[in-house]
Amino acid sequence: MKVNSMKTILGYLQTYFRSVHLPAFILISLLTALLIAINYTVGIEDRIMQIATYPRRFTGFFLLFTFIFGSAWLIQFIFQPASVQPRNFFYILLLAAPAIFAAKMTLDWLARFLTKGLPVPWDQYGYMVANWPVKCAFVLLIVGLLWKWGGYERPVAGLRFKGFDPLPYFILLACMLPLLALAVTRPDFLQTYPKVNRVLFIDQHTAHAFPWKLLYEISYGIDFVTIEFFFRGFLVLAFMRYGGQSVILPMAAFYCAIHFGKPLFECITSYFGGIILGAVVYNTRSIWGGLIVHLGIAWLMEAGAMLMKQLHQ
């Protein structure tokens, strides 16, 4: 399916919002807002990340993700039982999805194992650069196996190039610039970004740090491939056979939950961004447009944060 204009994308959104069951939308949004408030009060994500052992940390994230994803699906089923038709494989996916992302959140040990033989400080740098690609490979593998098990049509989880037109997504990205300009002025944003500052320790160990920082940014970008593949490709396209457009709100709530460690403004907007990208992928069956928008935002945030910190020096 070819997307050839912003009008087409706006049409997808208009069609989706006309189909939304208002009570379900309100309740799922309130549930998400409540969890956001609790997180930024008591620190749900921080507390889970501070758990010392990987199995317990995995369990913490699994319970969090299962609660919000399962609750959103339950609300959809209560208010729109005719549109949600769960069968046996649906319940496998319902548990597999939180488990996959909880594992993704706690898979750091594998990258550390692969890079532990490097000399100091390159072992730490190597871990930081390898971690996102390793996690991406893991998610691609597990989702690919589930896709085959479920008998879905190829390509896997929205990896479709045929008929893809990138121009509308670059226009959509340009429309996000005012929000990004607002975000980069916030103190909590500048405490988190740019991510590349995490590898500043290599400056004293190399005469040319730029290529190493560029490699880090490319690795950082790979994480957004993982996220779009999982949330839009898997949680939308694999679940749509059981719930049609009802898949979008549970996905957006789950997607918001993975932002609990981010600045508050970014966390809130992720919920609405998830709805928008979910509606687009539902209609196009392709994740590439969402990846352009999401990756573009990520790298613009990096650039904006670097610029702001330069101006403040």
URLINHU-V821747 format. One record per helix or strand. SS is the DSSP state (H for helix, E for strand). FROM is the first residue (numbers start at 1). TO is the last residue. If there is no record, write none. Layout:
SS;FROM;TO + SS;FROM;TO
This chain:
H;6;19 + H;22;42 + H;44;49 + H;54;79 + H;88;105 + H;108;115 + H;122;149 + H;156;158 + H;167;175 + H;177;183 + H;187;192 + H;195;205 + H;210;237 + H;240;257 + H;264;284 + H;288;312
